[in-house]
Amino acid sequence: MNAYPKSEKYDTAELRSMMMGPNPIKLLEELMEDIVLPAGSRVCDLGSGRGLTSLFLAKEYGFQVTAADLWSEPADNQAFFRRMGAGDLITAVKADATAPAFEPDEFDAVISVDSYHYFGRDPEFLDRCVMPFVRPGGLVVFAVPGLSAGCHETIPEPLLRSWTPEQLDYIQGIEYWRDILSASRTAEVRTLRIMRSNKEVWDDWLKLDNEYAVGDRKAIEAGALRWMYFLAAVVRKLSQEGNAEGSR
Ligand SMILES: C[S@@+](CC[C@H](N)C(=O)[O-])C[C@H]1O[C@@H](n2cnc3c(N)ncnc32)[C@H](O)[C@@H]1O
């Protein structure tokens, strides 16, 4: 059985060349299994990169997407969305997730693939920088890489073939994320789980010959996936009364 039926049509040379890490489209397809969100929902793709995940959210689910990213150029991303026939559904913006400038309750959901670990590790981040822009009952949904317990104390040698200890600090385990997310005063954790996507999304990424993929190959080929996984998180914004009533 094909675990990624929707992702298949995105397997083109052009779209593959735009990946910035382990296949984000497959990660997103699996992540979307955890939520129900109607077409037309207003979604922020936070840390959208070059827009592959935004395109997938707009085309496959009919969402109205804000593609928010720091390192990429919004004009390039908008041209890409237009070329792909999704210019009306997606708006590309330059945004620093730690200093966002969205409207209160603007989004039904904030979705983030392989990005949240860059900006979301401060326990205050969710309440301060994300939840004000999510409507009560709305969702924050993300997939990030994870690392087995104990790996930061004694780093397995294969990991050091591609990454420094400082880079590995960005990759934390499921218990770390449980602590961070449960510290929220405005949201409740709905799902926190290890994803089945791992080797196949890395394989897709490592086939590319850009310098980042080539750099990552050394660790993965030396067996790093013994300690690495992706985790999926879904949190729901509480209403002012402190519950998630009123959500769909
Ligand atoms: C590995 S890429 C993932 C991109 C995309 N989600 C994907 O999976 O193809 C990480 C992205 O996080 C974004 N990022 C890092 N720090 C950020 C911040 N403070 N605010 C917004 N985006 C940020 C970068 O611009 C980069 O595009």
The ligand as a Gaussian input file, in Angstrom:
#p B3LYP/6-31G(d) Opt

LIG

0 1
 C       14.522000      23.142000       6.642000
 S       13.652000      24.550000       6.095000
 C       12.032000      23.881000       5.911000
 C       11.220000      24.612000       4.901000
 C        9.844000      24.008000       4.559000
 N        8.927000      23.964000       5.675000
 C       10.029000      22.654000       3.973000
 O        9.871000      21.675000       4.723000
 O       10.342000      22.570000       2.798000
 C       13.553000      25.540000       7.547000
 C       12.892000      26.885000       7.314000
 O       12.731000      27.526000       8.589000
 C       12.737000      28.908000       8.339000
 N       13.019000      29.648000       9.570000
 C       14.075000      29.520000      10.407000
 N       13.984000      30.435000      11.405000
 C       12.841000      31.139000      11.183000
 C       12.183000      32.207000      11.851000
 N       12.681000      32.738000      12.970000
 N       11.024000      32.673000      11.333000
 C       10.498000      32.146000      10.205000
 N       11.064000      31.121000       9.534000
 C       12.226000      30.640000      10.003000
 C       13.817000      29.129000       7.317000
 O       13.575000      30.322000       6.602000
 C       13.697000      27.851000       6.468000
 O       13.009000      28.110000       5.265000

